[in-house]
């Protein structure tokens, strides 16, 4: 499609008079890094994607022809400005007129008029207050060129051999076309008022207390172990594979259990007949330890069940006095302590928005809310409130011997024993046990829930607004209630609310639980799938060992974002919250998640099947996918090779991943971890698409947890003068080094080649790099002063691993200029931000010249690039998700670290803010949204308005 751009924004040269000369921005003189363009030329439109006007000092006009041409150029440019921006952009238009008038006056040699236009321009820009950099006019880092003799590098550096024109918007250098739109148009679209229904559709049997009702569709979202329209059907999940004489409890699998298997989640507990039935057991606990290894074919029953010293019977005050056994490793989320029986808070998305109770990833929502994080208000009042405890599901449990564990509530086992001793039938005993448990056993969360319900009832009787928590104020609304009689008759008294939302508007699907929180409930390693855990005092502990937290951080941020709307008809985008990273991590962790057979022992194939089934659900339940062929749908693929494994139909949407492999140089699966290879996914499912399409997809930063030291010392601001090391890279360097990966294709061989030339430590053969230098550090991991090394280096390597590696994040968060060595693979936001302003890209073929390339940069150029890097580091950090958690902790009276105040005081857009800016721009510039091609400051099919239609 041809792209229509008014003359003011045209990327083609404007009308050229004899003097002064006009030429395209791409051939403009280049300022030294850190120097304003205006120090070299009086006027420039290069920051706005247009032409550059040069005027030599002392140049005189060449007769009336020059003045006439300049006046014509002025009229054409003004007309273009009128087309480009509507009435919302009146101030923008005034600014453009001032700038164009200034051009004409320069062309005529009118210095007095030029000065007057400059005063007018400054006044207009000050009134508009567009960003800290006035829309990318002047300031450091607006344009950088490659230093030194380009012939030394050939095509090895894209910093670059030709000039790069950057537009600064909100502190970050953007590519010219992207930045131009953001500067000129994004501020025109203010918050809009959206009508949103307060859904009240009932679910069958109120989901039997085993799920959360989606009141928009009237469908249950069942917790793990339950299924059916009303979540009443038990779906058993075994812990063990079939047993045999050789394997008494079955061959090893991550869920292997020598005691009681909770068949709702395939998690292992001590079970009935033990003193502490709720103690969790994680392998290798319970198996014989011999010759410095565990033997999973032999169960150590004495270790587990000895009457006094066994793990399941030992007194907590005495302790468990045994040699290393593997017991006491607390991997079931929500339990800590020496015996994993101390109840602590578990992880849920947004901690249920403080509108519900968290059960290891599943949110049991309070009255008046529903959704994956209890953030969607509803007018439906359920008939029956669940009394489900935190630690175990309300169902009969069976111990390792097959006997019934009668406890249905916490402490229920003891209560059942009392009832049994008093006599009565089995049914009476069960009913009595449940009744006594409900009346006598009150844990903290159930009592808090009752207190909240009583408070809401009192406020309702008094006609007060019902509070909806201390955060996410956009979710607050007046209380709407319907009587139980009206509900039984199907007269659900719904309601509506008019709320302020911020474009772009995003609708988040509420998917069946098999695609979302079920995988949080049943994960076998609690650090998987999360960005945080909780300590013994319920303090937040950020997960430093999980690089795949992007999908959680993005989802939590969007769920509590002013961009979110529950009015799907008004949405600009649709977010599909398939937890693909968690699904991939859980592959083969129990018999029910086996990758064998159909999935060819490939995690990538296993996860791709979930994405395809999620798409089938969306197409059957909603009309929005078929409306655009899915091009306005957003999916997350946080694993090593991103969306390489995405089903062909899913790939029609916008892929958020960490792996921007365009396949220009590497057109195959690059991982050395065979389980993740996507080559075996059938073409009928995957098709033949690339891993990344820069025209539609977005590479997102990996999640990096907040660091108190990092925020306190502001390591990203460490100046160049304090960075004595030229280049640093630390990590796995392959087979020739200690703890190195054995596969030759690990990192596509890139790390091995860098180590071959520049390794600063001897390898297994006692050899350092062929071109090793004192100020170049390339060393194998682990590196215990990693942050210090990064903050003391000028340049840091960004080399791949099994797919993506979070070295770009490490570099920018510590103020080190990233050196990218991975051909044809784009890094976070690279197709939108002006990477030459703050990065260096070296071709794989030029690895031997790496040091020569970096030495060609002058101190001033390095200083300018580092300044630019220090201004974008926040865009590689998920600040919103971190501050949301801090707000929840404060709302509950819990302490937060001092670093939170430091983070709150810092300005700048984070990773999700950057994503929203990109999506906003794409709404207007994606060609598929307008058949005649994208134009500036216009929105297909929507009249400029601050009111969006009410959803039905």
N, C-alpha and C positions, 0 to 999 in steps of 0.2 A: 504494500500500500504506500502511496506517496505521502510524505509527511508535510502538512501545511504549517508553516511558521510565518508569522507576519515579519515584515522587513526588519523591525527592530530586533527581533530575536534570531534572524536568519543566520545559519552557519555558513552561507555563501558570502562572498565579498559584496559590500554595498556599492552603490554607484560611485565611480572613481573620478574625481576632478583632476585636473593637471597638477594642482598643488593645493593642499598637502596630499600626499599619497595615502591611499587606503588599501590595505591588503588583508587577507584572511588571518584570523587569530593564530592559526597553526604556524604561520611563518613570522610571527611577531618577534621583535627583539626580546631576549630573555633576561630577566633581572636575576641578580644573584640571589640565592636562597635567603629568605628572611628580609628581602628588600621589596618595598612596594613597587608595583609597575609604574606608579605615577612619578617615581623618581627618575624614570627614563623617558617618559612621554607624557605630554600634558593631559591627554584624555585616552581612555581605553574602554571598549565594550567587551574585551576578551573575557572578563569575568562573567559575562552574560551571554556567551555563546555567539557574539556577533563579530563585527569587524573592528580593527584597531586603527585609529587615526593618529598619524605621526605629524609633527610639525617641527622642523628643524629650527634651532634657536636663530632668531633674527629673520626668519623667512617672511617675505612680502607677498601679498596677494598678486595673482597674475591676471589682472584685468577683471572686467565684469563677468566674463564666462565663469570664473571660479565662484563668484558670489551667486550667480544664477543657479549653478549646479548645486551649490550648498543649500539654497532655498528649496530646490526641488527635493533634495534628500531629506530636508526637514519635514516637508509636507508628507512625503511617503512614509517616513518613520512615525509621524504622529498618527497617520491613518492606521498604520500597523498596530500602534499601541491601543487605539480605540477598538480594533477588532480583537486584540489579544485579551484585554481585560474589560469586564463589564462594570456596572455601576458600583459593585462592591469594591472595585479596585480604583476608585477615583483618586485617592491619594497616590497610589502607585503610578497612575497615568500622569499626574502632576509632576512627579519626580522624573519620569521619562521625558516629558516635555522640556523640563529644565536641563536635563543632560543633553538632549538633542539640540536645543538652542545653543548650548555651550559649544557643541561641535561646529555649528554653522558660524558662530562668532569667531572661533579659532580660524576657520577656513577664510573668513573675510579680514582677518587681522584686527578685529575689533576687541582690543584688550579691555576697554572699559565695559563693554557689554559682557565680555567673558567674566569679568569680576562680578558684575551684577548677577549673572546666571549662577555663578558659584555660590553666592550668598543665598539665592533662591533655592538652589539644590540642597544646601546644608539645612536650611529651615524646613524644607519638606521632609528630608530624611530624619531630622530630629523629631518631627511631629509623628512620623510613622513608627520610629523605634523598632525597626526590623532587625532583631538579633544584635549581638554584641559587636559584630563586625560590619554593621550597616550593609547587610546583604552581600558581603564578599567584595566590597570595593577595594580597600587597602588593608594593609597589615601583613604580618609575617606569614609566610607559608602559602600565599595565594598562588604562586607558581614557582616550580623548581625545575631546574634542568640538571642533566648529568654533569658532574664536574670532570675536569681533566680532559684528556684527549680521548674522544670516543673511539678512535681507531684502536686503542689498546683493548677495548672490550668487545668490539664488533657488535653483535646482537645480544650480548650476554646480560645487559642491564637495561631495564625499561624504566629507568629513573629520570630521563629516558634519552635516546638519541635524538628524538624530536621533542619539541617543547610540549609541555602539558599545561593547559589552562584550567585552573581550579576556581570554583565559586565557593566562597566561605558562607555557610549558613549555620547559625547556632554553634559557632566555634569550630566546625569541622569542614575540611576541604572536600567538596563534592565534584564529581565530573560535571563539565559545563552544562550539558543539557538537563541533568537532574537538578543541579544546584540552581539553575536559572528558574526552573519551575517553582522550586521551594521558596526562593527569594521573592519572586514576583506574585505568586498565586496562593501559596499555602495559607498565608495569614488572612486571606479573604474569607475562608470558610470557617466561620466561628461555630461554637457549639449549637446544636439544633435541639429542638423540643420533639421528643418522640413519644407517641402513644403506645403504651405497653399493657397488654391484658394481664390480669391477675388470674391465672388459670386455676380451675377448680374441678377438673375431671377426676372422678373417683377411680380407684384401681380395684380389681377383684379381690375381695377379702382383705382389703387394706394390706396386701402383700404378706398376709399371715405373720406379720412381725418379723419376717426374714428378708426384707428388702425395703427400698425406698421407692415411693410412688412418683412417677413422672406425671404430674397433674396437667401437663400440656397435652399429652397423648393418651393419658389414662392407662399407662403400661407400667408394670413393675420392673425395677432394676434389682435383681436378686443378688444377695450376697453369696460368697463362694460356698458351694455345697448344696445349693437349693436352685430349683428351676421350676418351670411351669408358669402359666399366666398369673397365678397368685402366690408363687414362690413356696408352694406347699410340698413339692416333690423333692425328696432327698436324692442327691446325686453324689454317690460315694466316690471318693478319691483315695485310692490305696497308697500307702507309703512304700510298700515293698514289692519287688518283682516276685514272680513265682518261686517258691522255695524248692530245694532239692537236697539230697543227702550231703552234697558238697557245700551247698549254701543254705544253712538252716533258716535264715530269714531272707533269702534271695540274694542275687548278686548286688554289688554296690550300685547305689544311685544316691543322689544328693539327699533324698528324703528317707533313706534307710533307717528303720526304727526297730530296736531290740526290745521295746517296751510297748506302750499303748499308742496306737495311731489314731489321731483325730481325723476321721475319714471325711470331714467337711473341708479340711484344708490340706490334708496330707502332711500335717505337722506332728511331731513326736512328743509325748508327755509320759510322766511316770505311771499314771493311771491308777485304776482301782486296786485295792489291796496294799497300797503303800501309804506311808504316813503323810506324804506330801504329793498328792496325785497330780497337782497342777504344775509341778516343776517341769520345765521344758528340757528336752534332751536333743542335742545336736551332735551328729556324727563328728568325731569318732568315739564319743562317749558310749560306753557299754560294750566295747569290743576289746579283745585281748591285745595287749601291747607286748610285742616280742621282737628282739633284735632291732631295736630303734625304729620299729614300724608297727602299724596296726594291722591286725589280721581280721578282715571282715567276714571271714567264714567261721569265726569262733566268738560266741557271745560270752562275756564275763558276767554271769548272773550274780555272783557274790559282790562284784563292784557296784552293781545297781541296786540289789534287793536285800543285802545283808540287814538283819533286823536293827542293828545299831549303827553300823558304819557305812552301810550302802548309801549311795548318792540319793536315792529316793526316800530314805528314812533318817538320814543324819540330822541331828539337831543343829539348827543354824547357830546357836550360841557356842557349840563345841567345835564346829567346823568339820571339814571333810579332809581328814588326815590320810592322804594317799599320795603316792608318786604321780608323775604326770599321767593323766588318764584321758584328757580331752574333755572331761566334764566341766561344767561351769562356764562354757563358752556360750554366751547368751546371744543367739541368733534369731530368736522369736521376738519380733518388735513388741515393745511394751513391757518387757521384763528385764530386770538387771539384778545385780547382787551376786554374791559368791555361789548361790544356788539357783540363780535365774528365776526367783520367785518373788522379787520385790516389784510391785506394780508401779510403772511410770507411764508417762504419756507416750502414745505411739504416733506415728506419722499418718496424717491425712492431708489431702489437698486443702490448703488454706486453713487447716485445722477446723474444718467444717464451718468456717466463717463465724465461729462462736455462736452458731445457731443449731448446734447439735452435739452429739457425743461421738468421739472417734474410736473405732474398733479396728485397729491395725490396717488402716487404709479405707475402710468402709465407714461412711458417715450416716449415723442414725439421726435424722433431722428432727428438730423440734417442730411443734405444731406451727403451721404457717409458712414452712419453707420446704424446698426440695432441691434436687440437683446433686451433682457429683460432689459439691462442697457446701450444700445447703444454702446457696446464695440466691436462689430464685424464690421470690415471695409468692404465696398462694393464699387463696381464700378458703381452701378446704380444711375442715377440722375432722380428723380421723375419729372413728368410734372407739378404737382400741389403741392404747399406747403400749408400745413394746417395753418389756422389762428385761430385755436382753443384757446380760452382764458383759463386761469388757473382755474377760480373759478366755472364756470358752463359749461356744455356741450353745443355745438352749436345746439340747438334744441328748439322747442316751449315748454315752460313750462306752466303749468296750476296751478292757485292758488287754495286756499281752497274752493272758491265758484264755481270753474269750468271755470272761465274766462281765456282767453289766456294771458299769460305773453309774450309780444312781444319781449322782450330783447333777442337777440341772442349773443350779445357781451357785455362786461362790459360797463355799461352806455347805452346799447342799448334801454332800456325802454324809457329813456328820448328822444333819437333820434327818435324812432318810433313815439312818441307823436308829435314831430316837423313835421315829414313828414305827419302824419295824418292831422294835422292842415293846412298844405299847400294843401290838397286835393289830389285826385288820387285814383286809384283802390287799392283794398287790396293787389294785387300782387305787384303793383308799390310801395305801402307803405313798403312792406316787403323788396323788392329789395333796395329801397332807404335807409331803415333803416340799412341794412347790409352794403351798400356802404358808408354811412356817418360814420358808426361805424368803418369800416376798415380805413377810411381816417383820422378820428379825434381821435379815441381812441387808444392810444399807451401805453401799459403797459411796464414795464421794460424788461420783458423777450422777448416779441415780437420784441422790438427795438434791443435788444442784438442779437437776432437771425438774423435779417436783416443785422446788422453790420458784423456778422461773415460770412454771405453769400457773402456780397460785398468784404470782405477781401479775401475770398477763390477765388472768380472770378478774382480779381486783381493778386493774386499770380499764378493762373493757366495761365493767359495771359502772365505773365512774366517768366513762366517755373519754378517757385519755388516749393519746396515741401510744401504740405499743412500741417500746424501744426494740431495735433490731441489732443491737451490738454497738460496740464502741469504734468501729472502723467501717470502711466502705460505705460512706454515707449515702451514696447513690442508691443503695438497696433499701433505704428506709421508706416506709409508707404507712398510711393510716391502716388500722386494723379493719378487716372485713370478716364477718363471721356468718355462717348459715347454721340453722338449727339442725339437729340430727333428723328430725322429721322431714325437713326439706331435702336433706341429703338422701334419705331412704326413698323419697319420691322422685329423685333425680333432678330436683330443682336446686341446682348448685348456684347460689347467688354469687356470681362472679363480680369482678370489679375491674377497674382500670386505673392507670396512673399516667400522668404526663411528666416526663423526666427529661433532664438535660443530658445530652450525649455529645460526644466529640467525634467528628469524622476522622478516619473512616469507621463506619459502623460494622461491628462484627457479631455475627450470631454464632453461638457455640452449641453444637449438637450435644444432646444428652443421650449418649449411646448406651446400648445394653452393657451390663457390667462385665461381660466376658472380654470386652475390649478395653476396659478401664480399671476400676478399683479391685476387681477380682484378683488381678495379678499382684497388687499391693498386699492383699490379705494373705496370700498363700506363698509369698516369696520365702525362700529358704535361708537367705542371707539378708539380714535386715538393712544393710547398707545399700543393697541393690535398689534401683528405681527411685531413690530419694535424693534430695539435696540437704537434708538435715535429719538428725535424730534427737533424742532427749536423754539427759543425764539423770542422776539419782535425785536431783532437786528440781526436775522437770525443766532444767535450763536447756537452751538451744545449743546443740552441738552440730556444727556444719560438717558435711561429709567431704573429706579431703581425698577420698579414694574412688570417687565416682565421676567420670568425665561425661557421662551420658545424661546429666541432669537438666539439659536444655529443655527437653519436652515438659518437665515439671515446672521449671522456672517460667517458661513462656505461658503455659497453661494457667498457673496460679496468677500471674500478672494480668492476663486477659480476663480471667474470671472476676477479678476485682477492679477492672479498668473502666474508666468512663467511655471507652470505645465500645464496650459490650452492650448489646441490645438483645432483649428477648422477643423483639418484633422482627421476625424473619423477613417479612415483606419489605421492610425498610433497610435491610442489611446490604452493605456493599461487598462483604466477604462472609464466608462460612468456614468456621474452624472445626476440623474433625479431630477430636482428642483421642485418637488411638494411641495407646501407650506402647509404641513399638519397641522402645528401648527395654522396657520391663518385660515385654513378651519375649524378646530375644534372649535376655538374661535368664529367663525361666525355662528355656527350651531344654528338655531332657532332665529337669530337676526332680521329676517324679514319674511314675509309670503313666500318668494321665497326660503328660506333656512330651511324650516320646517323639523323637525326630526320625525314628527308624521307619523303614518301609517307604511309604509314599513320599516323605520329605527328604529321602536320600541322605539322611544324617547331615543336613545343612540347616543351620539356624536361620539363614537368610530366606530359604524357601518356607520354613516354618512360620516366620513372621509375615512374609508376603501373603500367605493364605489368610491371616487375620485381616490384613488391610483390604484384601479383595472381598471378604465377607462383610466387613464394615461398609464398604461401598454398596454392596447389594442391599444391606439394611437401609442405607440412606435413600437409595433409589426407590425402595418399596414403601418407605414411610413418609417421605417428603418429596415435593415437586422441584426442589431447587437445583439439583444436580443436572437434570435433563434440560433445564432452562438455558444453560450456557455450556453444556458439555463438561461441566466441572471446572471450568477455567477460573472461577472465582472462589474455589475451595482451597483451603490451606491444610497441609499435612506436615507432620514432623517425622523426620527420619534421623534420629540422633546417633545411630551406630556408626562403626568405623568407615564404611563406604557409602554412607548416606542413602540416597534414593536409587542407587544402582539396582537394588532388588525390588523396586516398586513395581506393582502390576501396571501393565500398559495403560489401562483406563485411569488408574489413580494418577499416573504421571501427567495426565492432562491438567491437573491442578498445579498449585504453587507449592513447590517442595522446600521445606525448611530443613536444612541438613548442615553438616560440618564439612562435607566433601564436595568441592566444586570441580570434579573431574569432567571436563568437557570432552574427553576422549580424543583430543587433538594429538596427544603424544602417547597416551597410555589407554588403549582401547580394549582393555581386558580387566578382569578382577585383579586388583593389586595386592590384596591381603595375602600374607603368608600363613594365616590361620585358616586351615582348610575348612573348618566348620562354617566359616562366614563367607566362603566363596559363593558367588551368585551365578557361576557358569552353568550349574546343573538345574537352575530354575527353567521349566519348560518355556519355550518361546510363545506358546499359546497363552501363557499367563503374563510373562514379563514383556514380551515383544522384543524389539531391538533398539530401544531408546538409549540415549546417553545417560550418564549419571547425573548430569547437571545441565540445565539450559539457561544461560545467562540472560536471555530475553524475558524469562518469567520467574525463575527461581531465586532464592535468597540463601546464601551461605551464612549461617548464624555462628556466633562465638560459642565455644564450649563453656559450660558453667564452671566458674572458679569461685570457691567459697571466700567470704570476706576474711581478711587477715588483719588482726589488731596492729601488728608490727608494720604492715604495709601502709595502713591508713594513718597510723601515728607518725611514722617517719617520712611519709610521702616520698617513697622511693622513686616514683616516676619523675620527680623533679630534681633528682641528683644531677648537677650540671656536668657538661662535657669535661670541664677542667678536672673533675674528680673521677672521671672514667678513664683510667690509664690503659685498660685492656682494649685492644682493637676489636677482637672477635671472640665470642664464647658460644659453645654448644656443649651441653651435658646430657647424657642419656644412653640408651642402649645402642652400641656401636657394632653389633653383630658377633659372629662366631669367634673372631680373633681376640676378643676381650672377655674378661671375667664377667660372668652372668649374662653374656651376650646371647642373642637369639641365634639358633643354629641354621635357620633357613637362609639360603642365598638370596632369595627374592624378598626378604624382609626389607621394608622401606624402599622397595624397588631398587635396592642396592645403593641408594643415595647416601645414607649414613656411612656405609662401609667405604665408599669412595672418598668422602670428606675425611674420614679417619685415616685412610691410606696416605693422604697428602699432609694432613695437619694435626694428627693425634699428638697431644702433648704428654701423654703417659704411655709407657711401654705396653705393648700387647702381649699375648701369651708367648710370643717368640722374642720378647725383649726389645722390640723395635718401636721407635716413635715414627711420626709422619715423615714422609720424604721431604716435605717443605716446612717442617715445624719451625715456629718462631716463638720468642719469649712472650710476646704480647698477643698470641693466639692460643686460646685454650679450647681443646676438644678432648673431653674426657668421658669415660664410661660412668654410668650411675651405679649405685645411688650417690647423690651429692647432697650432703647434709647442710651446706651453706648456700643452697641453690639461689635463694632470693638475693643474697649478698653478691654472688657472682654475676647475676643478671644486672643488678643496679650499679656495678662497677665496670660494665662493659659498654662500649659504644654501639657495636653491632652484635646481634644475636641470631643464630641460625634457626630458620623455620623449615625443618625437614620432616617428611612424612614418616608414619609408623606403619601399622596395619591399616592403611587408609589415613584418616586425619590424625594429627597430633597437635595438642593444644600449645604449641610453641609460639604461635602468633600472640595468643593471649598472654603467655608468660612474658614475652618481650615488651609488649605495650604497657602492661600493668607495672612494669619496672623501668619504664622510660628508655628502653634499649631499642634501637632502630632495627626492625625486622629485616633479615636477609632471606628471601624466599628462594628455595632451590627445589622446585617441583614443576616441571614443564606441563603446560596445559591444564593446570589445576588452580582454580581460583580460591582465594581465602575469604574470610568473612567480609561481606559488603563490598568486595572488590569491584563488582560490576556497577557500583553506584558511587563509592567514594573515590577521590583522586589519590590513588595509592602512591604515585611517584612523589607526592609531597612528604611522605613519611616512611617509605619503604624502599628497599633495593631488591630487584629481582635478578637472579643470576641463572643463566641457562645451565642445565645439567652438563652439557658438553664443555662448559667453561669452569668447572669445579677446580681444575689446577690453577686457574687465574683468579681464584676467589680473593686472596689477600691483595693481589695487585689492583683489583677493581676497588676494594675498600680503601686502600691507601691513596687512591686518586682523589678522594673527597677531601676538601679543605676543612679546616676547623670551623669556618663560618658556615659552610654548607652543612656540616654535621650538626652544628648548633641549631640551625634553622629547621632541619628535619626532626631533631629531637624535640624542639618546641612544638612543632606540628603534632608529633606523636603524643606529647604530654597533654594535648588538648582533645585527643580522641580516645584516650584510654578508657574513659567511662562508658563508651559505646561498646566496649568488650566486657562489660560487667553487668550483672542482672541486679541492679540497685533496687528496683521496685519490689521484687520478690523478697529481698533481704529486709527492706524497711517495713513491708507488710507484716512479716513475722515479728519484727521488733515491736510494732504497734499492737499486735495481738498479745504479746507477752506483757507489755505495759498495762493493757486493758485488764489483765487478770492479776495485776499487782505483783508481777514477777520482775526480777532485776534483769537488765540488759547491760551489755558491756559498754564501757566508756567510748569505745570506737564507734558506737551507733551515732552518738552526737556528732562526732567528726564527719561521718558519712552524710548525715542529714544537713550539715552545714556546707557541703560541697555542691557546686552548681554543675550542670551538664546533663545531657541526655544519655540514657543508658541503652542497652541492647534492644529492649522492647520499644523504647521511644524511637530508636533509629528504624526499626522494622515498621512502625506505624507511619513514619514519614515516607518511607519507601512505598508502602501500600497506598498511601494517600496520593502520591505522585502517579502510581501505576493506574489508579482509577481514571485518570484523565489522559494518560499517554500510551496506554496499551492499545494497540491498533484494533484488537478484536472488539473493543467496547464501542468503536465508531467505524462504520463501514467506510466513511470517507477519509479515515486516518485521524490520528490524535491531534488535538489542538490545545493551545494553552487556555487555562482558566475557564474551562467549559465542562459541563457534566452531562453526559448523554442521558436523555430521557427524564431529566429532573430540572424543574424550574427553580432558579435560585429562591430559596425560602428557608425560613427557620422553623418550619413546621413539617413533620413527616407524618404520613397517614397512620391512623390507629390500626393495630393488627386486629384481625378477626378472631 
